[in-house]
Amino acid sequence: MPDNDQYPAVLHYHDSTKHHLNRYARSPGYLDWANQPNPFRFFEASPKLRLPLMDHDSASSYARLYDKDKTQKRTIDLAAIAAFLELSMGLSAWKRYGESEWSLRMNPSSGNLHPTECTLLLPALDGRPACVAHYNPLLHCLEVRAELQARTTPPMRNPQGFGLILSSIYWREAWKYGERALRYCNLDVGHALGALRFSANLSGWGLRLHPEVGDKQLDQLLGFDRIEWPDTEEEQADCLCWVSDSKTDARAVSEWLHSLKTPQYPNAPNQLCAEHHPWPIIQDTARSTRSPGFAATRVSANQAADNADLVSELSAEQIIRSRRSAQAFDPQTSRIGLRYFRSILKQTLPNGAAPFDALPLGPDVHLALFVHEVEDMQPGMYMLVRNPDHLSALRTQLKLDFTWEPLGEDLPLYLLQAGDFRAQAERISCQQAIAGNSAFSLAMLARFEPLLRVAPWRYPRLYWEAGLIGQVLYLEAEAKGLRGTGIGCFFDDAMHELLGVKDHDWQDIYHFTVGAPVEDLRIQTKPAYHHLMAVPQNPEK
Ligand SMILES: Cc1cc2nc3c(=O)[nH]c(=O)nc-3n(C[C@H](O)[C@H](O)[C@H](O)COP(=O)(O)O)c2cc1C
C-alpha cells in the first residue's frame, strides 16, 4: 500500500486518543497489579557479559553534554560501552515507600513503565566475536543473543563504531494507559535517544539515527518477526543509531548490514505477565507508521552551537545521575532568572550539534510557553519557533490577535499574549498542579497534517523529537538547580482552542514543566546498583 494511504489510520489513532475535558482516551480505568508487565526484559538462557560499573565520574563540565569535540575520544571497548550505557539507560536509584520498592533510570518514562529496550550490534571487541546483545539495565549486563556472521568471504569490515537499536514493548504502557500508550512509548524513545546522545558525547563519540534501514529489516535483524510473542507482548524495532568516535559513512553502515547473515536466535525473551488486554488500535497504528527506510535530510540549524556561557555547579555526570521528575512544585520559590530561562530555551534549539544532530529530520516541533514566574519577564503565553521556515504559517494559522512581539535577536521567542496562565496551564494538563505551580510550563506544537499526509511514518518521529526536547529540558532544569517533569496527560483540543488551532495543520503532542521541587521526604532512596554489590561478580556469567 502506498505510504500516504496510511494517513487516515494515523489521524484516526491521533484523534481517538485525545483526552477531552469531559472524557479521557480509552484505558482500563484501573490498575491490574497482578498483571503489571515486568519492566525488565531478560533473555534468561543467553550468555551474559557483565559490564563494569563506573568506579568514579570523570567530573566532566556541564557544557560537555553538548560538545563532544572538547572531549578526549575514548577508545570503543567494553568498559567504555559500559559507561556509555550506565549513564544513559542504566538505573539511577531505587525508591521505597512502605512495602513498595521501585527502580528509577537515567532515562525517564511515562508512568515509570519503561517500554524502551536497547540492543547493540557489536563488532568483534576485546577478543570476542561480533554479536547482537541486549542491554539489561537491572543486571547492567549484555545478554548475547547471537553472533553476527558475514554472508560474504572475506567478511566485510564493519564501519568504525557500533550499532544500537531501540525497540518498544507497547504493552508495558498500554497496561496502564490503554490506547494513548503508543504516544507515550514514542515520547520515551525520544527521551532515550537524548539520554544516549548526551552520554555518547561524554566519551567524545557521535550518535546518529541511521534511517536508511526500514523498520521491517530491523525487526528481521532482531528476530522479532520470528518470535511467538505471548498476547500483546510483541516488541517492535523503532530505530537504528550508529555510535562512533569518527565521522560515519552512512553507505558503509548500510552495506555492512546487508553483508550480514540473518542471525539465528536460540533463546526466547521472558514473558512479562500472565494475562493481557488487547488494544488493537496500538498495533494497527504501529503497523501503519513503519518506516520504509529513507535518506537523512540536512537538518536546518536555527543558530550555530555556542556553549560558552553554560555553567552549573554540577558536573555533567551529576546532572545525568540526579535527574528526576518533580512530583510537586513550590509556587513560592518556583522562579527563574531571565538569563537562565533564555539559556534553557537556547539549548532546545537545533544548532547542528548534540543532541539534535542525532535526528535525520526536522525540526518540526515548536514550544508554546506559559511563563509564570521568570524574573524581568511579563507572565503570559509565548512561542519559541524552532524552525524559522514555519514562522509565517504559525502566524497565520494560530489566533490572529496574538501580538508576535519578538524578544531579542538571539532567540526566536515571541510574546503571543500577556496574562496569568497558571490556571489554564494546570487545567489543560489534566488538572495537574505541576503545570501551574512552576516557573514555566509549555506545550509542544508539531507540524502535523502537511507532513503526515505525505509520509505517515513520520508520526512516531514527531514524538521522538518532542521526547528529545523533553530530555534537554530535564537536564537543563537540573543544571540550573531546578527540576522538570514531562507531562503526557493533557487535554489536546483545549490547548488547541487556546492557541486557535482549528484543524490538523498543527497538533499539541507533549507538555513539560520546570520549577523548584518539593521533595517527598517519606520516600527512601537506595543506590542504583546496591543489589549487584552484594554478590561477587563473575565476569563470564
Ligand atoms: C513521556 C512522559 C510523560 C510523562 N507524563 C507525566 C504526567 O503526565 N504527570 C506526571 O506527574 N509525570 C509524568 N511523567 C514523569 C514520569 O512519571 C517519570 O519520568 C517516571 O515516574 C520516572 O521517574 P523519574 O523521571 O524521576 O526517573 C512523564 C514522563 C514522560 C517521559
The ligand as a Tripos MOL2 file, in Angstrom:
@<TRIPOS>MOLECULE
LIG
   31    33     1     0     0
SMALL
NO_CHARGES

@<TRIPOS>ATOM
      1 C1          6.5510   10.8440   28.1330 C.3       1 LIG1
      2 C2          6.3850   11.1370   29.5980 C.ar      1 LIG1
      3 C3          5.1570   11.5450   30.0840 C.ar      1 LIG1
      4 C4          5.0090   11.8300   31.4450 C.ar      1 LIG1
      5 N1          3.8050   12.2860   31.9120 N.ar      1 LIG1
      6 C5          3.6740   12.6470   33.2220 C.ar      1 LIG1
      7 C6          2.4800   13.2560   33.6870 C.ar      1 LIG1
      8 O1          1.5230   13.4880   32.9260 O.2       1 LIG1
      9 N2          2.4210   13.5950   35.0170 N.ar      1 LIG1
     10 C7          3.4780   13.3750   35.8780 C.ar      1 LIG1
     11 O2          3.3720   13.7120   37.0700 O.2       1 LIG1
     12 N3          4.6250   12.7910   35.4370 N.ar      1 LIG1
     13 C8          4.7570   12.4500   34.1370 C.ar      1 LIG1
     14 N4          5.9390   11.9160   33.6750 N.ar      1 LIG1
     15 C9          7.0480   11.6560   34.6060 C.3       1 LIG1
     16 C10         7.1860   10.1380   34.8730 C.3       1 LIG1
     17 O3          6.1730    9.7290   35.7480 O.3       1 LIG1
     18 C11         8.5890    9.8420   35.4270 C.3       1 LIG1
     19 O4          9.5120   10.0200   34.3850 O.3       1 LIG1
     20 C12         8.6950    8.4260   35.9570 C.3       1 LIG1
     21 O5          7.9130    8.2320   37.0920 O.3       1 LIG1
     22 C13        10.1280    8.0820   36.3040 C.3       1 LIG1
     23 O6         10.6210    8.9610   37.2690 O.3       1 LIG1
     24 P1         11.9270    9.8230   37.0130 P.3       1 LIG1
     25 O7         11.6590   10.7180   35.8380 O.co2     1 LIG1
     26 O8         12.1260   10.5980   38.2930 O.co2     1 LIG1
     27 O9         13.0630    8.8890   36.7090 O.co2     1 LIG1
     28 C14         6.1120   11.6630   32.3250 C.ar      1 LIG1
     29 C15         7.3460   11.2560   31.8160 C.ar      1 LIG1
     30 C16         7.4950   11.0090   30.4680 C.ar      1 LIG1
     31 C17         8.8450   10.6060   29.9390 C.3       1 LIG1
@<TRIPOS>BOND
     1     1     2 1
     2     2     3 ar
     3     2    30 ar
     4     3     4 ar
     5     4     5 ar
     6     4    28 ar
     7     5     6 ar
     8     6     7 ar
     9     6    13 1
    10     7     8 2
    11     7     9 ar
    12     9    10 ar
    13    10    11 2
    14    10    12 ar
    15    12    13 ar
    16    13    14 ar
    17    14    15 1
    18    14    28 ar
    19    15    16 1
    20    16    17 1
    21    16    18 1
    22    18    19 1
    23    18    20 1
    24    20    21 1
    25    20    22 1
    26    22    23 1
    27    23    24 1
    28    24    25 2
    29    24    26 1
    30    24    27 1
    31    28    29 ar
    32    29    30 ar
    33    30    31 1
@<TRIPOS>SUBSTRUCTURE
     1 LIG1         1 GROUP 0 **** ****
